[in-house]
Amino acid sequence: MLSRLILENQIYFVTTKTFGNRRIFVDDETCGLLVETMRLCKTKYCFKLFGYAILPDHVHLLIEPGNRFDISKIVHRIKGNFAYQYLTAQNHKGSATRAGGGLATNEDHNISAARMKIILNRVADPLWVGEQKRRRIRQNPVWQKSFYDHAIRNEKDFLEKLNYIHKNPLKHNLTDDLDSYPWSSYQNYYLENNSLITINKLLL
């Protein structure tokens, strides 16, 4: 089996998909759960997050690993932590979807403080360990096992991947106004909105 090329101070463009391409990121609660999981893992596993976008059946990330964990271990921990919390929260029922399986309307994306508190409390201890939890994730897969990663070559490559990430909601017809799409780092870069997660923003 080929191993991944691990480089120091290397930024990776990562794409990871849900198991069976299931559209699980179709409501604010599930998307918020993933963002909060990324925030806590970012602190715990000491990586830099330069960009992200959450789509119904996949996620894009721009990550620079720290000294302790390579890109494979970081993505594995993000996915594992989220999967356990998601399965616990949903009780194997799956996330509630709207008619047609689409995302909520722009108006529905205005998350109340009370609802966000519920989301944050749900991730009180996402740093999962133990065989019992891992077995539960294996028996109820949330993510595809593998993921795609591309090592960023230079500044031009970085900007191309970041713009691709930010425009992905348009590509998938999830919105016609990126200012109103809350689940990407577009909010951090262009609207100075760090309310959900603080990223390692680069000047554009």
Phi and psi in degrees as a GROMACS rama.xvg file:
@    title "Ramachandran Plot"
@    xaxis  label "Phi"
@    yaxis  label "Psi"
@TYPE xy
-70.1385  138.238  LEU-2
-95.6799  158.952  SER-3
-79.782  143.905  ARG-4
-76.3206  118.404  LEU-5
-104.783  121.237  ILE-6
-118.94  142.73  LEU-7
-69.7369  141.357  GLU-8
55.0939  35.1437  ASN-9
-100.003  131.183  GLN-10
-94.8326  136.981  ILE-11
-118.511  137.481  TYR-12
-91.3148  118.684  PHE-13
-117.97  136.917  VAL-14
-126.542  126.782  THR-15
-131.332  138.801  THR-16
-113.575  156.765  LYS-17
-75.0867  157.866  THR-18
-64.1645  126.142  PHE-19
65.4506  19.2815  GLY-20
55.2508  34.6752  ASN-21
-67.9376  139.402  ARG-22
-88.5283  82.8669  ARG-23
-95.9927  -22.1568  ILE-24
-92.3257  68.5967  PHE-25
-121.286  7.43765  VAL-26
-143.747  159.864  ASP-27
-62.2292  -35.4302  ASP-28
-66.1721  -44.292  GLU-29
-69.9696  -43.3211  THR-30
-62.1119  -42.049  CYS-31
-63.6761  -35.5882  GLY-32
-62.9809  -41.8152  LEU-33
-67.3856  -42.8083  LEU-34
-61.6623  -43.4888  VAL-35
-67.272  -36.7656  GLU-36
-62.4869  -43.5931  THR-37
-61.9354  -40.5608  MET-38
-61.9751  -45.7197  ARG-39
-70.3192  -38.9178  LEU-40
-67.1573  -35.2943  CYS-41
-58.5093  -40.8796  LYS-42
-73.4843  -44.9056  THR-43
-67.2682  -41.5272  LYS-44
-105.422  7.89567  TYR-45
55.7705  51.1628  CYS-46
-116.988  162.289  PHE-47
-99.9245  136.849  LYS-48
-114.39  112.423  LEU-49
-96.9746  -17.002  PHE-50
-174.016  156.48  GLY-51
-161.832  159.519  TYR-52
-151.232  135.327  ALA-53
-106.894  122.366  ILE-54
-116.212  166.271  LEU-55
-53.3733  -38.0208  PRO-56
-124.912  10.9483  ASP-57
-160.706  166.57  HIS-58
-135.408  138.102  VAL-59
-110.279  140.302  HIS-60
-138.961  148.994  LEU-61
-118.12  109.455  LEU-62
-127.177  137.583  ILE-63
-114.619  110.533  GLU-64
-63.8969  153.801  PRO-65
-86.709  -156.942  GLY-66
-82.665  -21.1787  ASN-67
-93.0552  -30.731  ARG-68
-130.205  132.878  PHE-69
-82.9833  177.486  ASP-70
-63.7153  -36.2608  ILE-71
-63.0514  -45.2348  SER-72
-67.2553  -37.5628  LYS-73
-65.3206  -48.8609  ILE-74
-63.8586  -39.9126  VAL-75
-58.7796  -41.6152  HIS-76
-72.9038  -38.3923  ARG-77
-60.6215  -48.4561  ILE-78
-66.33  -41.7913  LYS-79
-66.5532  -44.7254  GLY-80
-60.5493  -47.175  ASN-81
-63.4937  -43.9496  PHE-82
-58.8483  -44.5969  ALA-83
-64.7185  -45.6294  TYR-84
-65.642  -38.9205  GLN-85
-64.7672  -45.9855  TYR-86
-65.3875  -38.5991  LEU-87
-64.0351  -45.5584  THR-88
-67.7293  -42.1116  ALA-89
-83.6211  -15.8712  GLN-90
54.5998  39.647  ASN-91
65.8608  15.3583  HIS-92
-91.893  -16.467  LYS-93
85.7945  159.961  GLY-94
-76.3841  140.507  SER-95
-65.9515  132.34  ALA-96
-115.66  160.367  THR-97
-91.6456  167.803  ARG-98
-54.951  130.622  ALA-99
84.5255  -2.12672  GLY-100
72.6699  16.9948  GLY-101
-89.6556  174.047  GLY-102
-74.504  163.694  LEU-103
-64.013  161.033  ALA-104
-70.5736  167.125  THR-105
-57.5111  -38.9775  ASN-106
-62.7721  -35.2208  GLU-107
-72.5022  -13.6444  ASP-108
-80.2876  -4.95962  HIS-109
-79.2474  89.3801  ASN-110
-76.5861  129.31  ILE-111
-73.5899  158.574  SER-112
-62.3175  -37.0543  ALA-113
-65.3374  -40.9053  ALA-114
-69.0027  -39.039  ARG-115
-65.6213  -32.9939  MET-116
-62.4317  -38.6613  LYS-117
-62.1239  -43.6705  ILE-118
-61.5122  -45.8483  ILE-119
-67.178  -39.3707  LEU-120
-64.1409  -30.8786  ASN-121
-65.856  -23.794  ARG-122
-107.771  41.3013  VAL-123
-62.1154  -34.7065  ALA-124
-144.547  78.5303  ASP-125
-84.5346  -6.20809  PRO-126
-82.6918  77.3695  LEU-127
-70.6529  144.038  TRP-128
-144.502  163.079  VAL-129
102.915  143.265  GLY-130
-66.2833  -34.2905  GLU-131
-62.1459  -42.2786  GLN-132
-68.5924  -41.4255  LYS-133
-63.9238  -37.668  ARG-134
-63.9318  -40.059  ARG-135
-62.6184  -39.3946  ARG-136
-67.5525  -41.4534  ILE-137
-63.341  -36.9896  ARG-138
-76.8442  -21.0702  GLN-139
-132.088  69.1862  ASN-140
-61.2607  134.257  PRO-141
-102.607  -34.2196  VAL-142
-117.038  155.041  TRP-143
-64.7751  147.273  GLN-144
-64.0185  -44.4287  LYS-145
-93.2458  176.339  SER-146
-149.844  161.424  PHE-147
-98.2234  135.381  TYR-148
-137.588  146.933  ASP-149
-131.396  123.523  HIS-150
-76.5008  122.354  ALA-151
-66.7629  130.527  ILE-152
-89.8232  -38.44  ARG-153
-161.238  -176.751  ASN-154
-62.4835  -40.1431  GLU-155
-61.3329  -43.8909  LYS-156
-62.2899  -42.2088  ASP-157
-59.8215  -48.7233  PHE-158
-64.7261  -37.305  LEU-159
-63.1757  -43.371  GLU-160
-70.6389  -38.2135  LYS-161
-65.0883  -43.6236  LEU-162
-64.7919  -37.7595  ASN-163
-60.7999  -44.41  TYR-164
-59.2989  -48.3686  ILE-165
-67.9012  -30.2265  HIS-166
-88.3412  -5.00299  LYS-167
-59.638  -38.6944  ASN-168
-60.3247  -32.3482  PRO-169
-68.8349  -44.3711  LEU-170
-57.4844  -38.0954  LYS-171
-95.7171  13.3921  HIS-172
57.1337  37.9309  ASN-173
-88.8033  -19.7615  LEU-174
-161.791  160.759  THR-175
-114.041  9.57355  ASP-176
-144.446  103.539  ASP-177
-62.8642  -26.5647  LEU-178
-60.6278  -26.4501  ASP-179
-98.6947  0.311999  SER-180
-95.0601  112.428  TYR-181
-83.9998  -15.285  PRO-182
-99.7525  49.7839  TRP-183
-156.878  165.29  SER-184
-75.6252  -0.0178758  SER-185
-53.4082  -39.1245  TYR-186
-60.2087  -40.2031  GLN-187
-70.8255  -43.3636  ASN-188
-75.1207  -44.3553  TYR-189
-106.094  -19.0338  TYR-190
-117.089  1.92136  LEU-191
53.083  36.8886  GLU-192
-103.085  103.883  ASN-193
-110.255  24.1128  ASN-194
-69.3698  -30.0859  SER-195
-89.9897  -43.7969  LEU-196
-159.092  144.978  ILE-197
-96.2731  126.189  THR-198
-106.439  169.796  ILE-199
-88.446  75.7662  ASN-200
-70.3842  134.528  LYS-201
-101.306  148.552  LEU-202
-70.5383  134.216  LEU-203
